[in-house]
Amino acid sequence: MKVTVENEKENLVKLNITIPAEEATTAYNSAVKRISQHVSIDGFRMGKAPRNMVEARVGVERIKQEAIENLMPKVVNEAVAENKLDLITQPYITSYDFELGKDLNVTVSVETRPEVKLGEYKNLTVEADDVPERADAYDKAIENLRNQFAEEKLVTDRQTTETDIVNIDFDGSSNGEKIKGGEAKGYRLDLGHSNFIPGFAEQLVGKNAGEDFDIDVTFPEDYHDEKLKGQKATFKIKINEIKERVLPEINDEFAQKVGLENLEALKEDIKKHLEQTRENAKRVNAENAVFKKVIDAASVEISERMIDREAQSLLAEYKNRLAAQGISWEMITKTQSEDEIMKSIREDAESRIKNSLVIDKIAKEEKITLAQEDITKKFNQLGAAYGVSQQEIVQQISKNPEILSSLSQQAMNDKVKDFLMNNNKIEYVAPKEVEKK
């Protein structure tokens, strides 16, 4: 086999491959045999018809294509390995010249990984935003904990307040028509933490259990339903039940309820948690600062084809997230032009590609490799995030191998970030907004 390599623009490479006539003929004869197993020819059992009759029935060109399809994977893999090409897409045949008894000439187009030129990425001094301790952090943590363990007590002797939880029936209409999805019975609504239409929860304050009344609201101008944007609406309300949140006292008994020995142990646990949270936030700031400096110092030419592919993938993810929230693509494009959306997505796509290429380059330069425990760690993290077992994750990966590729890339990202953190000096500085005060 003879291979010549032609470098074209934007990391496209053309492989001109010449396969000896003997090997090409063998591949052609094998293709005849395979095809004959599925062709019915009068007077012959399947697979027993002479070559010329099979050729007459299915056509010589069809047999040649079959021969090339079965021959090329091995041939291309050898050509790629021999020329040490780093491919990022599947090769595809652009032309071939197949005349029986003569050498087979095939032209294959491949796209190779862009060359990454790293700048300095070790022994740097990098400034990262510090995460100052907040004076009210402990008090807020205690308050959040009290709210988590609060009890709800039925109220029968007073009207609703803005911190109550109510059980209501409601039925909404706008412009004389009932609002789709604007009706419910026995709905639980926390008046102090409502994400309803502005003004809805506020008008339920000062009401009695069993009381029926109407409230008027106006939908926001950016509401996702086009028909209701900026429209006035009326809701018929009935208060079924009022409950107040009773916060527990912070004492030894409460500490034991949350699984600790006493109040002192609880205080110490909260302080440790706050410090760990602060250290984690500092670590994220440092990783981002180091990575940005390394990325900015690197240079790589990314083809429009790569950006197009990644942008289409990001667009599909974006549309899926919208659909999960009950928002259609049409709704989004009414508030923002497709050109603006695609410009933002393409910028994100280019950034992601560069990040990935730089990470892979550093991993190659420093001989950073993945071990099984790195992948297992990602399995465990994914399982914890979605509440599924490792076995279930493996089953999903068998159906969608791209999941494993994504987890492997994430694991490599983590290892390279660890390398960068261990090989650069971090100086924490006060965040700019703090300096201004």
N, C-alpha and C positions, 0 to 999 in steps of 0.2 A: 504494500500500500504506500502511495506517495501523497504527501500533504504539503500544500503551500498555503501560507497565511497572508492575508491582505488586511491591513488595518484601515478601517474606514472612519468616518466622522462619529463623534460622540460614543466612543467605546463599542462601536459595531465592528465585528471581525468577520471576514469572509474566509471560509475554509474551502479550498479547492482540493477535492479528494479524488484520487485515481485508484480504482480497485482492479486488480489483475483479472483478465478475462476468465481464467479458470475459476476463480472464486465467485465471480459474477454469474457464471453459467451454473455453478453448483447451487447458488441461491435461487436462480430462476427455476431449475429443475425441482428443487424442494417446494417452491411456491406452486408449481403445477400439481405436485402430489397432494399438497394440503387442500388446494381448491377442488381437486377431483373428488375428494371425500364428501363434498357437499353439492356436487353437480350430478343431476340425473340425465344419463344419456342412454337412449334406447339400445338394448342388446348388451349392455354392460352393467356389472354390479358397481356400486359406488366405489370409486377409487381405482377401478380397473380399466377405465377407458384410455386409449392411446393419447399421447401428448398432443398430436395434431388435432384430434377431435375435441379435446379440452380447450385448446387454443381457439378453435373455430367457434365453440359455444360461448366462452366468456371473453375472448379477445386477448391478443398478445399484450396490449398496453395494460390491461387490468392485472395480468400476471406479473408484468414488470414492476408495477406499483407494489404489489404484494411482496415481491422479492426484496425491493428496496426498503420497505417498511420493516421487514424482519432483519435485514442485514445492517441497517444504519445505526441502531443504538450502540452495538458493539464497536462499529467502525468509528463513530463520532467520539465515543468515550476514549478510545485509544488515541485519536487525534488530539483531543483536549488534554489528555494526560501527557502525551509526548511534547506538546507545545506549552505545557504548564499554564493553561488558560483558566482563569477564575470566573466561572459563568454565574450570572444572576438571573437568567431566564432560560427556558427550554430552547435548544437549538431547533431550527426549522429549515427544511430543504427549499431552496429558491429555484433550482433548476437541475436537470440531469440529462445525460446523453448515454442511453443504454441501447447498444446494438449488439445482438447476440454474437458471440465469438470474438468480440473486441473488448478492450478495457472499458470499465464503467466509470464515467466521469460524473461526479456529483458536487454541486455547490451548496454549501451549508452556511447559513447566517447565524451568528451567535452574538449575544450581548455580554460583555465582560464587566467585572466590577471596576468602577472608576478608581484611578490612582489617587490615594490620599497622601498628601504631604503634611506630616505632623510638624507642628512648631514645638516649642518647649512644653513638656508635660510632666517633668519631674524636677524636684528641688526648687520649686517655686515658692514664693511667699504670697499668700492670697488673703485678702481681707474679706471677712464675712460678717453679716449682721449678727450681733449678739442678741440674746433673748433675755431682757432684764426681768428680774423677779418683780411680780406685781404685788403691791401691798395688800390688795383685797383678794388675792388668789385663794388664800386659805378660807376666808369667810364665804366666798362664792362656792367653793368646793363643798363646804359644810351645808350651805343652803341647797345646792343641787342634790346632795345626798338625802337631806330631809324631804325634799320634794319627791324623790324616788320612792321613799317609804311612807309617804303621806297616806292617811286613811280618808275615805270619803264618807261624810256623815250627812244623812238625810235632814233637810231643813223643812220645817213646817210652820214656823212662827214668824217669818219675815219675808220681805221681797228679795229678789235677786240682787247680787252685787257684782262688780266687774271681775271678781276673782272666783266666782262660782262655776260649777259644772252643771249644765242643765240637760234634761232629756226633753226634746221637742218634736212636734209634728210641724212641717212647713210645706207650703204649696205656693209656687211663684208663677207670676204671669207678667208679660211685657207687651205693650201695644195690643192688648186685648187677646193675646194668645198665651197658652200655657207654655212655660219654659221647659224644654226637653231636659230631663235630668234635674229639674228644679223642684222635685217633690220627694218627701221622705216622712216616714213615721218612726217614732222612737229613736230619733237621732241624738247622739251624745255630742254636746258642744261645750268645749272649755272656753268660757267667755274671756279669760285672760290671755289665751294663746290661740286665737281663732285665725284661720287663713281664709275665711269667707270674704265675700265682697266687702270693701270698706263701708262701715256704717251699719252692717248687719248685726254683729254681736253687741255693739254699743246700745242699740235700740231694744235689746232684751234685758237691759239692766233696769231695776225698779219695778219688776213685774212679779205677780203672785203665781204659785202653782195652781194649775187648773184654768188660768186666765187665757182667753182668746183675744187676739188683736191683730192689726195689720201694721206692717212697716213698709216704708218706701226707701229704695236705694237706687243708686245709679252705677251701672257697670263701668269699669275703667275703660279708657280709650284704647288701651292695649290688650283688652280681653281677647282670649284666643278664639271665641266664637264671633265671627264677623257680624252676624245678625244682632248681637247684643252689645257690641262696642258702643260705649257712651249712651246706652239706652236706659231709660228709667224703668223700674220694675217694682211691683208690689208683691209682698209675701204675706200670706195668711199664716199666723203663728199660733200654736197652742203650747203652753208650758206644762209638760206632764209632771216634771219632778225637778226639784232643786237640791243640789248637794254642795256642801262646802268641804274644802280640803283642810284636814286637820294635820298640822305638821308635828312630828314627834319631838320630844325633848332630847337634847344631846346629853346622854349620860351613859353609865356602864351598861344599863339594860339595852340601850339602843346599839351600843358597840357590839354586844353579844348577838343582837339580832342580825347584824351584817357580817357575823362570823369572826369577830375579834374578841380578845379576852376582856378588855376594859376600855374606858374612855382614853386613857393614855396611849394604849396600843392603837386605837383608832386615829388619834391625832398624829402619831408617828407614821402610820401607814399613809395618811393623806399627804403629809409633808414629803415622804419618799416618792409618792406618785407624782406630785407636782414637780419635784426636782427631776424625775425621770422624763416627764413630759417636756420640761424645759430643755433638758439635754438632747432629747430626740429632735426638738425643733431647731436647736443649734446645729446639730449634725446635718439636718436637711439643708439649712442655710449654707453650711460649709460645702456640702456636696455640690449644691447648685452653683456656688461661686467658683469652685475649682473647675467643675465641668465646663462652665461658660468660658472661663479663661482658656482652657485647653481647646475647646471647640473654636473659639474666635481665632486662635493662633494657627489652626489647621486650615488647609486649603484643599478643595476638591471640586472638580467640574462635574456637575450632575446633569445628565441629559434630560431633555423635555419628556422623553418617553418614560423615564423612571418617575418623574414628578407626576405625569398623567396617571400612571398606574396607581401610585400611592394616593393621589387625590381622589380617584374613583373609589378606592377602598375606604378612605376616610368619609367620603360622601355617603356611602352605603351605611357605615356605622352611625353617622349623624341622623340619617333618615330612620334607622331602626330605633334609635333613642327617642326621636320625636314620636314615632308610632306608639312606643311603649307608654308615652305620656298622653296619648290620645290627641296628638297634634299632627295635622297633615302637612305635607310639603307645601301645598297650596296656601295654607294659612301663613307660613313663614315667608313665602315669596311675595305676599301682599304687603308685608311690612319692611322687607329688605329685598333688593334686587338679586337675581341669581348671579349676576356678575360680581356683586360685592361679596356674596357668600363664597363663590368659587375662588375669588382672589384670596380670601382669608384661608380657605382650605388648602389652596396650593402653597401658600407661604408655610402653613403648618406641615404640609407634606414634605417640602424641601428641607425644612428644619429637622424633621424626623429622620429623613434619609441621611443627612449629613451626620447627625448624632450617631446613628447606627453604624455608618461606615467608619467613623473615627474610633468608636468603641472596638469594632472588629480589628482595626489596624493596630490599636494599642495592644489588644489581646495577642495578636500575631507577633508583634515586636517583642513582647515580654513573655511569650510562651505561656499565656494564661489559658488554661483548659478547664472544661467542666468535668466534674466527677458525678457519679450516680447520686451521691448525697445532696448535691446542689439541685438536681432535678426533683428529688424526693422532698426537699425543703419547699420548693415551689408548689408541689402537689399538696403538701400539708397546708400551706398558706391559702391556696385556692379552696381547699376543702373547708377550712375554717371560715373563710369569707362567705361561702355559699351554703354552709351547713350540710355538706355531702361527704361521703367517705372516699378514701383514696381509690377504692375499687370502682366506684361510680365514675370518678374522673378518668381512670384508665379506659373504662367502657366508652366514655364520650370521645376520648382521644382516638380510639379505634375507628370511630365513625367519622371523626374530623381530625386528621393528622396535623392540620394547621395549628391546633391548640398546643401540641407538643413543641412545634417550631416557635410559637410565641413565648411559651414558658422557658424554653432554652435561651431565647434572646434576652428575656428578663433576667434569668439567672446569670448570664454573661455580663449584662449591664451592672448587676450588683457586684460581681467580682472585680470588674474594671474600676468601678467607683471606689471599692475598698482599697484597691491598689493605689489609686490617685490620692486617696485620703492618707494612706500610710507613707507616701513618698513626696508629700508637699507639706509645707508649714502653713497653719491657719492662724491668722491674727483676728480675733473678734473685736469689732468696733461697734460703738453705739449706733443704732439705726438713725437715719437722718431725721425722722420725725421727732425722735427723742432729743436730738441735739438742738432743735429749734425752740424747745420749750424753755 
